C-alpha cells in the first residue's frame, strides 16, 4: 500500500470500458478465458476491515470492504469456467523488511508503518477479509507492492498458458497498479476490474484506472467478464 498512482486525465464514459493501449491480443480476444489468469490482490483485514491498520491510521476503508462483493463474484465466475485463480496476500516480517522497505511512506502522510504495523506475518491483520480461497486456487504470498516481485507469479502465468492477467483486489492505486505495470513489463496484458478493485478514496481509484487505460493495459467490469466467460472451457480430448 502507498501513495496514489499518477495519471490525471479522463475519458468519456462510453470510452472507458475495455479501454487502453493497443498492446497484446486484439480486444475481442483479451478476455478469452483460455488466455486468462485471475489474480486477486491483498483482500486482507489490515486494508479492508474497520479495525485494520489502514482504518487505525485514519483512512476510510468502506470502498475496499464494498469491493468484496465484486471480488467474490469474479472468483465464482472464474471457478465456473476453470480460469486459474491466484489469491495474493502480502505479509511482512524481519525476514523480508530491508531498511528501504521498512522506511516506506515516511516522507508522506498516508503510511505510518512504525506506529501502525501493516500485514505482519502471523497476525489477524494479514488474514483474508471476506474471501476464502478455493482448494484449487493458488495462494501466493508477496512481500512488496507488486505480486511479481520475488514471487513465482510469472511462472504460474506461463505454466498455465495465460497471456492476460485479470486483476481484482486492493488497493487500485498501489498494489493492483504495481502488479499491472509489472505484468506489462513481463509480457502479459493486465486487465483491471474497476468494480472489483478499490482504493481508499474514489479519486485515487479513478486516477489509477485512468493510468492503466492510458499507459498499461485495459479496464473492464465484472459484467464484461460475465459476457466473455459465459461458457466454459472445452474439456481436453480423450487421450490428448
Secondary structure, DSSP 8 states (H G I E B T S, - for coil): --S--S------GGG-TTBS-S-SS-HHHHT-GGGEEEEEE--BHHHHSTTSHHHHTT---HHHHHTHHHHHHHHHHHHHTT-EEEEEEE-B-TTT--HHHHTTTTTSSS--TTTS--SBTTSGGGSBSS----TTSEEEEESSSSTTTTSSHHHHHHHTT-SEEEEEEE-IIIIIHHHHHHHHHTT-EEEEEEEEEE-SSHHHHHHHHHHIIIII-EEE-HHHHHHHTSS------TT-
